[in-house]
Amino acid sequence: MASTTTESTGNALRYVFSAYGIVEEIVSDNGPQFVSEEFQKFVKLNGINHICSAAYHPSSNGEAERAVQTFKTTMKTMNNEPGTLNQKMARFLLSYRSTPHTTTQVSPAELFFGRQIRTRLDIMRPNLSNKVQKNITPKESKVRIFQEGDSVWIRDYRKYIEKWVGGIIVHQLGPVSYQVKVGDLIWKRHVDQIRERATDIPVSESNTNIPITMHAPFDSTQSNQVQDNLPNSTVESATEACIQTLVQAESHEISKTASPAMKQLPKRSTRGIPAKKLDL
């Protein structure tokens, strides 16, 4: 605080109350900013019990005086250490608030927050509670993982371009984010925007724009196109084989419904006689 007036003291307390709530009791000395009428209205309005220590007897507020003495002694020992005054003060407060008190057997931070704050010493000793919590927590669904250099399909949001283009995984930015090389460009994509790609197709700068081919059933137009691409002899042979199959099926059905007299007739021998082509 740059000033210790009643107004400045009230503003500082309001800032503390906004973060941690209004306290029930305040113990202070008999400074003019604490015994003023304005400060008495402030504590009364907020329902705070204000206790002043005895005049000319600092030990009445022994806890505050002891904290001030500890701070002064520590700052003197840190005089030759590197760092600014604010850095030294921050290091002192971290050590003081994380050290267990002789009376309470717990640190001031644990009394205030209900937990121990993390320091550099926690790096050297394992935290078993976190390990146990990880073991009892249900495991989430597995996320697909890609390695650097993997050939993949990635989603392309440019207009008049194939929706999926080929690319190569360059770097993993996070658990579900990747950098993918597409031609001369580097794109950032989520794992949901990436699909696995067959490893037998090498990906290079010349074929990274190959789209995914979806095989659909042939329609009549495609069938005609296929027939146009086939030789005439192949088409005729296939047509003749289909017609003979249909004729044999019809003959079999007729034989089932024929009369007994017709069934007794001798079958005509066609051995050695070439089959005639049907003109349709």
FIKOLTOR-627408 format. One record per atom (N, C-alpha, C): x, y, z. Coordinates in steps of 0.05 Angstrom, whole numbers. Layout:
px=X; py=Y; pz=Z
...
This chain:
px=17; py=-24; pz=0
px=0; py=0; pz=0
px=18; py=25; pz=0
px=11; py=43; pz=-18
px=27; py=68; pz=-19
px=18; py=87; pz=3
px=-6; py=84; pz=14
px=-16; py=101; pz=34
px=-30; py=84; pz=56
px=-30; py=94; pz=81
px=-42; py=79; pz=103
px=-66; py=95; pz=114
px=-79; py=110; pz=98
px=-102; py=125; pz=107
px=-126; py=106; pz=111
px=-147; py=116; pz=123
px=-171; py=99; pz=128
px=-183; py=91; pz=102
px=-184; py=109; pz=82
px=-196; py=102; pz=56
px=-180; py=80; pz=42
px=-154; py=83; pz=42
px=-137; py=63; pz=29
px=-139; py=36; pz=43
px=-140; py=36; pz=70
px=-143; py=11; pz=85
px=-169; py=-3; pz=79
px=-191; py=13; pz=77
px=-217; py=2; pz=71
px=-218; py=-10; pz=43
px=-205; py=3; pz=23
px=-205; py=-7; pz=-4
px=-188; py=-33; pz=-6
px=-167; py=-35; pz=9
px=-151; py=-60; pz=10
px=-166; py=-83; pz=22
px=-181; py=-77; pz=43
px=-198; py=-98; pz=55
px=-220; py=-107; pz=37
px=-232; py=-88; pz=22
px=-253; py=-95; pz=3
px=-243; py=-114; pz=-19
px=-218; py=-109; pz=-28
px=-206; py=-126; pz=-48
px=-202; py=-155; pz=-37
px=-193; py=-157; pz=-12
px=-189; py=-183; pz=0
px=-216; py=-197; pz=4
px=-236; py=-182; pz=13
px=-263; py=-194; pz=18
px=-276; py=-203; pz=-8
px=-271; py=-190; pz=-30
px=-282; py=-198; pz=-56
px=-272; py=-225; pz=-65
px=-248; py=-232; pz=-57
px=-235; py=-257; pz=-65
px=-241; py=-280; pz=-46
px=-242; py=-274; pz=-20
px=-243; py=-295; pz=0
px=-267; py=-293; pz=19
px=-283; py=-272; pz=16
px=-306; py=-269; pz=33
px=-300; py=-251; pz=57
px=-321; py=-242; pz=70
px=-318; py=-224; pz=93
px=-311; py=-239; pz=118
px=-291; py=-230; pz=132
px=-282; py=-244; pz=156
px=-300; py=-238; pz=180
px=-297; py=-253; pz=201
px=-314; py=-249; pz=225
px=-300; py=-231; pz=245
px=-273; py=-231; pz=245
px=-259; py=-216; pz=266
px=-233; py=-204; pz=255
px=-227; py=-180; pz=263
px=-202; py=-166; pz=255
px=-188; py=-157; pz=281
px=-162; py=-164; pz=283
px=-145; py=-156; pz=306
px=-124; py=-136; pz=295
px=-123; py=-113; pz=306
px=-104; py=-92; pz=297
px=-93; py=-77; pz=320
px=-73; py=-60; pz=315
px=-63; py=-42; pz=335
px=-81; py=-17; pz=337
px=-71; py=4; pz=350
px=-87; py=28; pz=354
px=-78; py=50; pz=334
px=-72; py=42; pz=310
px=-65; py=62; pz=290
px=-89; py=80; pz=284
px=-83; py=104; pz=274
px=-105; py=124; pz=269
px=-124; py=114; pz=248
px=-115; py=98; pz=229
px=-133; py=88; pz=208
px=-152; py=67; pz=218
px=-146; py=54; pz=241
px=-163; py=33; pz=252
px=-182; py=44; pz=273
px=-175; py=66; pz=286
px=-192; py=76; pz=307
px=-209; py=99; pz=297
px=-208; py=106; pz=272
px=-223; py=128; pz=261
px=-253; py=120; pz=260
px=-270; py=140; pz=259
px=-299; py=136; pz=258
px=-307; py=122; pz=232
px=-294; py=130; pz=210
px=-300; py=118; pz=184
px=-295; py=88; pz=184
px=-272; py=80; pz=196
px=-266; py=51; pz=197
px=-285; py=36; pz=215
px=-294; py=48; pz=236
px=-313; py=35; pz=254
px=-340; py=31; pz=240
px=-348; py=50; pz=223
px=-373; py=46; pz=208
px=-369; py=23; pz=187
px=-345; py=22; pz=176
px=-339; py=1; pz=156
px=-342; py=-27; pz=168
px=-329; py=-32; pz=191
px=-330; py=-59; pz=203
px=-359; py=-65; pz=214
px=-373; py=-45; pz=223
px=-400; py=-49; pz=233
px=-419; py=-56; pz=211
px=-416; py=-42; pz=188
px=-433; py=-47; pz=165
px=-429; py=-75; pz=154
px=-405; py=-86; pz=156
px=-399; py=-113; pz=146
px=-401; py=-135; pz=167
px=-410; py=-127; pz=191
px=-413; py=-147; pz=213
px=-387; py=-159; pz=222
px=-366; py=-143; pz=225
px=-340; py=-153; pz=233
px=-334; py=-144; pz=262
px=-324; py=-162; pz=277
px=-316; py=-156; pz=305
px=-288; py=-145; pz=305
px=-284; py=-120; pz=312
px=-258; py=-107; pz=311
px=-246; py=-106; pz=339
px=-222; py=-118; pz=343
px=-208; py=-119; pz=369
px=-182; py=-103; pz=366
px=-177; py=-84; pz=384
px=-152; py=-69; pz=384
px=-135; py=-78; pz=407
px=-109; py=-79; pz=402
px=-90; py=-88; pz=423
px=-86; py=-65; pz=443
px=-74; py=-72; pz=466
px=-69; py=-52; pz=487
px=-48; py=-32; pz=477
px=-51; py=-7; pz=486
px=-32; py=14; pz=477
px=-4; py=9; pz=489
px=16; py=13; pz=473
px=44; py=10; pz=481
px=50; py=-18; pz=490
px=36; py=-37; pz=479
px=41; py=-65; pz=486
px=37; py=-83; pz=461
px=58; py=-83; pz=443
px=55; py=-97; pz=418
px=51; py=-127; pz=421
px=60; py=-139; pz=443
px=57; py=-168; pz=446
px=28; py=-176; pz=449
px=10; py=-157; pz=453
px=-18; py=-165; pz=455
px=-27; py=-177; pz=428
px=-16; py=-168; pz=407
px=-21; py=-180; pz=380
px=3; py=-196; pz=372
px=10; py=-217; pz=388
px=35; py=-231; pz=385
px=37; py=-246; pz=358
px=16; py=-257; pz=347
px=18; py=-272; pz=322
px=26; py=-253; pz=299
px=14; py=-230; pz=298
px=22; py=-211; pz=277
px=50; py=-202; pz=280
px=58; py=-196; pz=305
px=85; py=-186; pz=310
px=106; py=-207; pz=304
px=100; py=-232; pz=310
px=118; py=-254; pz=304
px=121; py=-258; pz=274
px=99; py=-255; pz=259
px=101; py=-257; pz=230
px=118; py=-235; pz=218
px=116; py=-211; pz=229
px=132; py=-189; pz=219
px=161; py=-194; pz=225
px=168; py=-204; pz=248
px=195; py=-210; pz=255
px=207; py=-232; pz=237
px=191; py=-252; pz=231
px=201; py=-274; pz=214
px=206; py=-263; pz=186
px=189; py=-245; pz=177
px=193; py=-234; pz=150
px=218; py=-217; pz=149
px=223; py=-200; pz=168
px=247; py=-183; pz=168
px=272; py=-200; pz=169
px=272; py=-221; pz=186
px=296; py=-238; pz=188
px=302; py=-252; pz=162
px=281; py=-263; pz=149
px=285; py=-277; pz=124
px=295; py=-259; pz=102
px=284; py=-235; pz=100
px=292; py=-217; pz=79
px=321; py=-208; pz=83
px=331; py=-206; pz=107
px=359; py=-200; pz=112
px=377; py=-222; pz=102
px=369; py=-247; pz=107
px=386; py=-270; pz=98
px=385; py=-272; pz=67
px=365; py=-263; pz=54
px=363; py=-264; pz=25
px=374; py=-240; pz=11
px=388; py=-223; pz=26
px=398; py=-198; pz=15
px=418; py=-203; pz=-7
px=435; py=-223; pz=-5
px=456; py=-229; pz=-25
px=447; py=-248; pz=-47
px=422; py=-257; pz=-46
px=412; py=-275; pz=-66
px=403; py=-259; pz=-91
px=405; py=-271; pz=-115
px=396; py=-257; pz=-139
px=366; py=-253; pz=-140
px=357; py=-233; pz=-154
px=328; py=-228; pz=-157
px=320; py=-201; pz=-146
px=297; py=-192; pz=-155
px=286; py=-167; pz=-145
px=273; py=-171; pz=-118
px=265; py=-148; pz=-107
px=251; py=-149; pz=-81
px=225; py=-164; pz=-82
px=210; py=-160; pz=-104
px=185; py=-174; pz=-107
px=189; py=-205; pz=-110
px=210; py=-213; pz=-124
px=216; py=-241; pz=-127
px=223; py=-254; pz=-100
px=240; py=-240; pz=-85
px=247; py=-250; pz=-59
px=223; py=-252; pz=-40
px=206; py=-233; pz=-41
px=182; py=-233; pz=-24
px=163; py=-256; pz=-32
px=161; py=-261; pz=-59
px=144; py=-283; pz=-68
px=155; py=-310; pz=-59
px=182; py=-313; pz=-60
px=194; py=-339; pz=-50
px=190; py=-342; pz=-20
px=192; py=-321; pz=-5
px=188; py=-323; pz=23
px=159; py=-330; pz=30
px=140; py=-318; pz=17
px=112; py=-324; pz=23
px=104; py=-352; pz=15
px=116; py=-362; pz=-7
px=110; py=-390; pz=-15
px=121; py=-410; pz=6
px=145; py=-405; pz=16
px=156; py=-422; pz=36
px=141; py=-420; pz=63
px=134; py=-396; pz=70
px=121; py=-392; pz=96
px=93; py=-405; pz=96
px=79; py=-402; pz=74
px=51; py=-412; pz=73
px=50; py=-442; pz=68
px=71; py=-454; pz=59
px=71; py=-483; pz=54
px=85; py=-499; pz=76
px=96; py=-485; pz=97
px=109; py=-498; pz=119
px=90; py=-504; pz=142
px=89; py=-528; pz=152
px=71; py=-534; pz=175
px=77; py=-517; pz=199
px=57; py=-507; pz=213
px=60; py=-491; pz=237
px=63; py=-509; pz=261
px=78; py=-499; pz=281
px=83; py=-515; pz=305
px=58; py=-518; pz=322
px=40; py=-500; pz=321
px=15; py=-501; pz=337
px=-6; py=-518; pz=324
px=-11; py=-514; pz=299
px=-33; py=-528; pz=284
px=-23; py=-554; pz=271
px=3; py=-557; pz=268
px=15; py=-581; pz=255
px=8; py=-582; pz=225
px=-4; py=-562; pz=214
px=-10; py=-561; pz=185
px=-1; py=-533; pz=176
px=2; py=-531; pz=149
px=11; py=-506; pz=138
px=-11; py=-485; pz=137
px=-5; py=-459; pz=137
px=-26; py=-439; pz=134
px=-43; py=-442; pz=109
px=-30; py=-451; pz=87
px=-45; py=-454; pz=62
px=-65; py=-477; pz=64
px=-58; py=-498; pz=78
px=-77; py=-520; pz=81
px=-100; py=-512; pz=99
px=-95; py=-496; pz=119
px=-117; py=-486; pz=136
px=-136; py=-468; pz=120
px=-124; py=-453; pz=102
px=-140; py=-433; pz=87
px=-155; py=-446; pz=63
px=-141; py=-462; pz=48
px=-153; py=-474; pz=24
px=-164; py=-502; pz=28
px=-157; py=-514; pz=50
px=-166; py=-542; pz=54
px=-149; py=-562; pz=39
px=-127; py=-554; pz=28
px=-108; py=-572; pz=14
px=-80; py=-560; pz=15
px=-60; py=-576; pz=10
px=-33; py=-567; pz=10
px=-26; py=-556; pz=-18
px=-13; py=-533; pz=-19
px=-5; py=-522; pz=-44
px=20; py=-536; pz=-55
px=23; py=-535; pz=-82
px=45; py=-550; pz=-95
px=70; py=-532; pz=-95
px=93; py=-545; pz=-89
px=119; py=-531; pz=-90
px=138; py=-549; pz=-106
px=163; py=-540; pz=-107
px=183; py=-555; pz=-121
px=189; py=-582; pz=-107
px=185; py=-583; pz=-82
px=190; py=-609; pz=-67
px=171; py=-631; pz=-76
px=147; py=-623; pz=-86
px=128; py=-643; pz=-96
px=138; py=-657; pz=-121
px=157; py=-646; pz=-135
px=168; py=-659; pz=-159
px=185; py=-683; pz=-150
px=198; py=-681; pz=-127
px=216; py=-702; pz=-118
px=201; py=-725; pz=-105
px=178; py=-720; pz=-94
px=163; py=-742; pz=-80
px=137; py=-748; pz=-96
px=131; py=-773; pz=-100
px=107; py=-780; pz=-116
px=82; py=-774; pz=-100
px=61; py=-768; pz=-115
px=35; py=-763; pz=-104
px=18; py=-788; pz=-108
px=15; py=-803; pz=-86
px=0; py=-829; pz=-88
px=-30; py=-824; pz=-92
px=-40; py=-803; pz=-82
px=-69; py=-798; pz=-84
px=-77; py=-795; pz=-114
px=-60; py=-781; pz=-129
px=-67; py=-778; pz=-158
px=-65; py=-805; pz=-172
px=-45; py=-821; pz=-164
px=-42; py=-847; pz=-177
px=-66; py=-865; pz=-171
px=-76; py=-865; pz=-147
px=-99; py=-881; pz=-139
px=-124; py=-871; pz=-154
px=-127; py=-844; pz=-156
px=-150; py=-833; pz=-169
px=-150; py=-840; pz=-199
px=-127; py=-841; pz=-212
px=-126; py=-849; pz=-240
px=-134; py=-878; pz=-243
px=-127; py=-896; pz=-223
px=-134; py=-924; pz=-226
px=-163; py=-929; pz=-222
px=-177; py=-914; pz=-205
px=-205; py=-919; pz=-199
px=-223; py=-903; pz=-218
px=-212; py=-884; pz=-233
px=-228; py=-869; pz=-252
px=-234; py=-886; pz=-277
px=-259; py=-887; pz=-286
px=-265; py=-903; pz=-310
px=-249; py=-893; pz=-334
px=-239; py=-912; pz=-349
px=-223; py=-905; pz=-372
px=-241; py=-896; pz=-395
px=-233; py=-875; pz=-408
px=-248; py=-864; pz=-430
px=-242; py=-880; pz=-456
px=-259; py=-876; pz=-476
px=-255; py=-890; pz=-501
px=-228; py=-883; pz=-513
px=-216; py=-903; pz=-527
px=-190; py=-899; pz=-538
px=-191; py=-879; pz=-562
px=-172; py=-862; pz=-563
px=-170; py=-842; pz=-585
px=-151; py=-853; pz=-606
px=-158; py=-850; pz=-631
px=-140; py=-859; pz=-652
px=-114; py=-842; pz=-652
px=-92; py=-855; pz=-655
px=-66; py=-842; pz=-653
px=-51; py=-847; pz=-680
px=-39; py=-826; pz=-691
px=-24; py=-827; pz=-715
px=5; py=-820; pz=-709
px=23; py=-832; pz=-724
px=51; py=-827; pz=-721
px=61; py=-809; pz=-743
px=84; py=-795; pz=-737
px=96; py=-778; pz=-758
px=104; py=-794; pz=-782
px=96; py=-785; pz=-806
px=102; py=-798; pz=-830
px=79; py=-817; pz=-840
px=57; py=-820; pz=-825
px=35; py=-837; pz=-833
px=20; py=-824; pz=-857
px=12; py=-840; pz=-876
px=-4; py=-831; pz=-898
px=-33; py=-832; pz=-890
px=-47; py=-810; pz=-893
px=-75; py=-808; pz=-884
px=-91; py=-793; pz=-904
px=-118; py=-795; pz=-901
px=-137; py=-777; pz=-915
px=-146; py=-756; pz=-895
px=-147; py=-731; pz=-904
px=-156; py=-709; pz=-886
px=-178; py=-694; pz=-900
px=-195; py=-681; pz=-884
px=-218; py=-666; pz=-895
px=-209; py=-640; pz=-907
px=-219; py=-635; pz=-931
px=-213; py=-610; pz=-946
px=-238; py=-594; pz=-948
px=-237; py=-569; pz=-937
px=-261; py=-551; pz=-937
px=-261; py=-530; pz=-958
px=-243; py=-532; pz=-977
px=-243; py=-514; pz=-999
px=-265; py=-521; pz=-1019
px=-276; py=-500; pz=-1032
px=-297; py=-505; pz=-1052
px=-286; py=-516; pz=-1078
px=-303; py=-532; pz=-1091
px=-296; py=-543; pz=-1117
px=-271; py=-561; pz=-1116
px=-266; py=-572; pz=-1092
px=-244; py=-591; pz=-1088
px=-255; py=-616; pz=-1075
px=-242; py=-638; pz=-1080
px=-250; py=-663; pz=-1067
px=-252; py=-660; pz=-1037
px=-272; py=-672; pz=-1024
px=-275; py=-669; pz=-995
px=-252; py=-682; pz=-980
px=-240; py=-703; pz=-990
px=-218; py=-716; pz=-976
px=-194; py=-717; pz=-994
px=-171; py=-708; pz=-984
px=-146; py=-708; pz=-999
px=-125; py=-723; pz=-983
px=-105; py=-732; pz=-996
px=-83; py=-746; pz=-983
px=-63; py=-728; pz=-970
px=-52; py=-737; pz=-949
px=-32; py=-721; pz=-934
px=-14; py=-738; pz=-918
px=6; py=-725; pz=-905
px=26; py=-739; pz=-889
px=27; py=-726; pz=-862
px=25; py=-742; pz=-840
px=27; py=-731; pz=-813
px=55; py=-720; pz=-809
px=56; py=-694; pz=-800
px=82; py=-681; pz=-796
px=88; py=-680; pz=-766
px=69; py=-672; pz=-750
px=74; py=-668; pz=-721
px=48; py=-670; pz=-706
px=49; py=-681; pz=-681
px=26; py=-682; pz=-664
px=26; py=-659; pz=-645
px=6; py=-641; pz=-648
px=4; py=-617; pz=-631
px=-7; py=-623; pz=-604
px=-25; py=-641; pz=-601
px=-38; py=-648; pz=-576
px=-49; py=-676; pz=-577
px=-66; py=-683; pz=-557
px=-77; py=-710; pz=-557
px=-94; py=-716; pz=-581
px=-107; py=-696; pz=-593
px=-126; py=-701; pz=-615
px=-121; py=-681; pz=-638
px=-98; py=-668; pz=-639
px=-92; py=-648; pz=-660
px=-66; py=-655; pz=-673
px=-66; py=-652; pz=-700
px=-42; py=-659; pz=-716
px=-37; py=-638; pz=-737
px=-11; py=-636; pz=-745
px=-3; py=-621; pz=-768
px=1; py=-640; pz=-791
px=-13; py=-634; pz=-814
px=-12; py=-652; pz=-837
px=-2; py=-637; pz=-861
px=16; py=-649; pz=-876
px=27; py=-637; pz=-900
px=11; py=-645; pz=-924
px=1; py=-625; pz=-939
px=-15; py=-630; pz=-963
px=-1; py=-614; pz=-985
px=14; py=-628; pz=-1002
px=29; py=-613; pz=-1022
px=51; py=-596; pz=-1009
px=49; py=-570; pz=-1014
px=68; py=-551; pz=-1001
px=56; py=-538; pz=-977
px=32; py=-545; pz=-969
px=18; py=-533; pz=-947
px=19; py=-550; pz=-922
px=17; py=-537; pz=-898
px=16; py=-550; pz=-873
px=-11; py=-543; pz=-860
px=-29; py=-563; pz=-856
px=-55; py=-559; pz=-845
px=-57; py=-570; pz=-817
px=-74; py=-558; pz=-801
px=-79; py=-567; pz=-774
px=-107; py=-580; pz=-774
px=-108; py=-605; pz=-765
px=-133; py=-620; pz=-766
px=-137; py=-636; pz=-740
px=-163; py=-639; pz=-732
px=-171; py=-655; pz=-710
px=-171; py=-684; pz=-718
px=-169; py=-702; pz=-699
px=-168; py=-731; pz=-705
px=-194; py=-740; pz=-719
px=-217; py=-726; pz=-713
px=-242; py=-733; pz=-727
px=-242; py=-725; pz=-756
px=-223; py=-707; pz=-764
px=-221; py=-699; pz=-792
px=-199; py=-714; pz=-807
px=-189; py=-736; pz=-795
px=-168; py=-752; pz=-807
px=-177; py=-781; pz=-809
px=-171; py=-794; pz=-831
px=-178; py=-822; pz=-836
px=-153; py=-837; pz=-843
px=-152; py=-862; pz=-835
px=-130; py=-879; pz=-841
px=-129; py=-884; pz=-872
px=-104; py=-888; pz=-881
px=-100; py=-893; pz=-910
px=-83; py=-918; pz=-914
px=-89; py=-933; pz=-935
px=-74; py=-957; pz=-941
px=-45; py=-951; pz=-944
px=-28; py=-967; pz=-931
px=1; py=-962; pz=-932
px=14; py=-971; pz=-958
px=-1; py=-987; pz=-975
px=11; py=-995; pz=-1000
px=11; py=-973; pz=-1021
px=-3; py=-951; pz=-1015
px=-3; py=-928; pz=-1034
px=15; py=-907; pz=-1024
px=39; py=-903; pz=-1035
px=57; py=-883; pz=-1025
px=46; py=-855; pz=-1030
px=50; py=-837; pz=-1011
px=40; py=-810; pz=-1013
px=64; py=-792; pz=-1018
px=62; py=-776; pz=-1039
px=82; py=-757; pz=-1046
px=68; py=-731; pz=-1054
px=84; py=-711; pz=-1061
px=73; py=-686; pz=-1068
px=57; py=-688; pz=-1094
px=63; py=-708; pz=-1111
px=49; py=-710; pz=-1136
px=22; py=-724; pz=-1135
px=17; py=-740; pz=-1113
px=-8; py=-754; pz=-1111
px=-23; py=-749; pz=-1085
px=-18; py=-726; pz=-1072
px=-31; py=-720; pz=-1047
px=-60; py=-711; pz=-1052
px=-67; py=-705; pz=-1077
px=-94; py=-695; pz=-1083
px=-112; py=-717; pz=-1094
px=-105; py=-743; pz=-1089
px=-121; py=-765; pz=-1099
px=-145; py=-768; pz=-1081
px=-169; py=-766; pz=-1091
px=-193; py=-769; pz=-1074
px=-199; py=-798; pz=-1067
px=-215; py=-802; pz=-1047
px=-224; py=-828; pz=-1040
px=-244; py=-838; pz=-1061
px=-241; py=-862; pz=-1072
px=-259; py=-874; pz=-1092
px=-279; py=-891; pz=-1078
px=-304; py=-885; pz=-1082
px=-326; py=-901; pz=-1070
px=-338; py=-918; pz=-1093
px=-337; py=-944; pz=-1091
px=-348; py=-962; pz=-1111
px=-378; py=-965; pz=-1107
px=-393; py=-957; pz=-1128
px=-422; py=-958; pz=-1127
px=-431; py=-980; pz=-1147
px=-455; py=-990; pz=-1144
px=-466; py=-1011; pz=-1162
px=-468; py=-999; pz=-1190
px=-466; py=-1016; pz=-1211
px=-469; py=-1008; pz=-1239
px=-498; py=-1002; pz=-1245
px=-503; py=-981; pz=-1259
px=-530; py=-976; pz=-1269
px=-531; py=-983; pz=-1299
px=-553; py=-978; pz=-1312
px=-557; py=-985; pz=-1340
px=-537; py=-970; pz=-1358
px=-532; py=-945; pz=-1352
px=-514; py=-930; pz=-1369
px=-486; py=-941; pz=-1367
px=-477; py=-947; pz=-1342
px=-450; py=-958; pz=-1339
px=-448; py=-985; pz=-1352
px=-470; py=-1001; pz=-1352
px=-469; py=-1027; pz=-1364
px=-465; py=-1024; pz=-1394
px=-479; py=-1004; pz=-1407
px=-476; py=-1000; pz=-1435
px=-448; py=-991; pz=-1442
px=-436; py=-974; pz=-1424
px=-409; py=-965; pz=-1428
px=-389; py=-988; pz=-1427
px=-394; py=-1007; pz=-1409
px=-376; py=-1031; pz=-1407
px=-379; py=-1048; pz=-1432
px=-404; py=-1051; pz=-1442
px=-407; py=-1067; pz=-1466
px=-394; py=-1054; pz=-1490
px=-395; py=-1027; pz=-1491
px=-382; py=-1013; pz=-1514
px=-352; py=-1017; pz=-1513
px=-340; py=-1020; pz=-1490
px=-311; py=-1023; pz=-1488
px=-302; py=-1052; pz=-1493
px=-321; py=-1072; pz=-1492
px=-313; py=-1100; pz=-1497
px=-312; py=-1106; pz=-1527
px=-297; py=-1126; pz=-1535
px=-296; py=-1134; pz=-1564
px=-323; py=-1146; pz=-1572
px=-329; py=-1144; pz=-1598
px=-355; py=-1154; pz=-1608
px=-358; py=-1184; pz=-1604
px=-336; py=-1199; pz=-1608
px=-338; py=-1228; pz=-1605
px=-345; py=-1236; pz=-1576
px=-334; py=-1221; pz=-1557
px=-340; py=-1227; pz=-1529
px=-369; py=-1222; pz=-1523
px=-380; py=-1200; pz=-1533
px=-408; py=-1193; pz=-1528
px=-426; py=-1214; pz=-1541
px=-420; py=-1223; pz=-1565
px=-437; py=-1243; pz=-1579
px=-437; py=-1269; pz=-1563
px=-413; py=-1277; pz=-1554
px=-411; py=-1303; pz=-1539
px=-427; py=-1302; pz=-1514
px=-425; py=-1280; pz=-1500
px=-440; py=-1277; pz=-1475
px=-470; py=-1276; pz=-1480
px=-479; py=-1263; pz=-1501
px=-507; py=-1262; pz=-1507
px=-518; py=-1289; pz=-1515
px=-503; py=-1304; pz=-1531
px=-512; py=-1331; pz=-1539
px=-513; py=-1350; pz=-1515
px=-494; py=-1348; pz=-1496
px=-495; py=-1365; pz=-1473
px=-519; py=-1359; pz=-1455
px=-526; py=-1334; pz=-1453
px=-549; py=-1327; pz=-1437
px=-575; py=-1337; pz=-1449
px=-577; py=-1335; pz=-1476
px=-601; py=-1345; pz=-1490
px=-605; py=-1375; pz=-1487
px=-583; py=-1389; pz=-1490
px=-584; py=-1418; pz=-1486
px=-593; py=-1426; pz=-1458
px=-583; py=-1411; pz=-1438
px=-591; py=-1417; pz=-1411
px=-621; py=-1413; pz=-1407
px=-632; py=-1391; pz=-1418
px=-661; py=-1386; pz=-1416
px=-677; py=-1407; pz=-1430
px=-669; py=-1416; pz=-1453
px=-684; py=-1436; pz=-1468
px=-684; py=-1462; pz=-1453
px=-661; py=-1470; pz=-1441
px=-661; py=-1495; pz=-1426
px=-679; py=-1494; pz=-1402
px=-680; py=-1470; pz=-1388
px=-697; py=-1467; pz=-1365
px=-726; py=-1469; pz=-1373
px=-734; py=-1457; pz=-1396
px=-762; py=-1459; pz=-1405
px=-769; py=-1488; pz=-1413
px=-751; py=-1502; pz=-1426
px=-756; py=-1530; pz=-1433
px=-760; py=-1547; pz=-1408
px=-745; py=-1542; pz=-1388
px=-747; py=-1557; pz=-1363
px=-775; py=-1553; pz=-1350
px=-784; py=-1528; pz=-1351
px=-810; py=-1523; pz=-1339
px=-832; py=-1535; pz=-1356
px=-829; py=-1536; pz=-1382
px=-850; py=-1548; pz=-1399
px=-851; py=-1578; pz=-1395
px=-827; py=-1590; pz=-1391
px=-827; py=-1619; pz=-1387
px=-841; py=-1627; pz=-1361
px=-841; py=-1609; pz=-1341
px=-855; py=-1616; pz=-1316
px=-885; py=-1617; pz=-1319
px=-895; py=-1599; pz=-1337
px=-925; py=-1598; pz=-1340
px=-935; py=-1613; pz=-1364
px=-918; py=-1627; pz=-1379
px=-926; py=-1642; pz=-1403
px=-941; py=-1667; pz=-1395
px=-958; py=-1677; pz=-1414
px=-974; py=-1702; pz=-1409
px=-956; py=-1726; pz=-1409
px=-966; py=-1749; pz=-1398
px=-949; py=-1774; pz=-1398
px=-943; py=-1783; pz=-1426
px=-961; py=-1779; pz=-1446
px=-955; py=-1788; pz=-1473
px=-932; py=-1773; pz=-1485
px=-931; py=-1747; pz=-1479
px=-909; py=-1731; pz=-1490
px=-883; py=-1739; pz=-1476
px=-884; py=-1747; pz=-1451
px=-859; py=-1754; pz=-1437
px=-847; py=-1780; pz=-1448
px=-865; py=-1798; pz=-1460
px=-855; py=-1824; pz=-1470
px=-843; py=-1822; pz=-1498
px=-846; py=-1799; pz=-1512
px=-834; py=-1796; pz=-1538
px=-804; py=-1796; pz=-1536
px=-791; py=-1809; pz=-1555
px=-761; py=-1810; pz=-1554
px=-750; py=-1782; pz=-1559
px=-729; py=-1777; pz=-1546
px=-715; py=-1752; pz=-1549
px=-699; py=-1751; pz=-1574
px=-699; py=-1729; pz=-1587
px=-684; py=-1726; pz=-1612
px=-654; py=-1723; pz=-1606
px=-639; py=-1738; pz=-1620
px=-610; py=-1737; pz=-1616
px=-599; py=-1713; pz=-1630
px=-583; py=-1698; pz=-1616
px=-570; py=-1674; pz=-1627
px=-540; py=-1676; pz=-1627
px=-531; py=-1701; pz=-1623
px=-502; py=-1705; pz=-1622
px=-490; py=-1702; pz=-1650
px=-470; py=-1686; pz=-1652
px=-456; py=-1681; pz=-1677
px=-468; py=-1659; pz=-1693
px=-492; py=-1649; pz=-1685
px=-504; py=-1627; pz=-1701
px=-498; py=-1601; pz=-1687
px=-487; py=-1583; pz=-1702
px=-480; py=-1557; pz=-1689
px=-504; py=-1541; pz=-1682
px=-502; py=-1527; pz=-1660
px=-525; py=-1511; pz=-1651
px=-529; py=-1487; pz=-1669
px=-555; py=-1481; pz=-1675
px=-561; py=-1459; pz=-1692
px=-564; py=-1433; pz=-1675
px=-555; py=-1412; pz=-1688
px=-557; py=-1386; pz=-1674
px=-586; py=-1376; pz=-1677
px=-596; py=-1365; pz=-1656
px=-622; py=-1354; pz=-1656
px=-621; py=-1325; pz=-1665
px=-638; py=-1319; pz=-1684
px=-639; py=-1291; pz=-1693
px=-661; py=-1277; pz=-1678
px=-654; py=-1259; pz=-1662
px=-673; py=-1243; pz=-1646
px=-675; py=-1215; pz=-1657
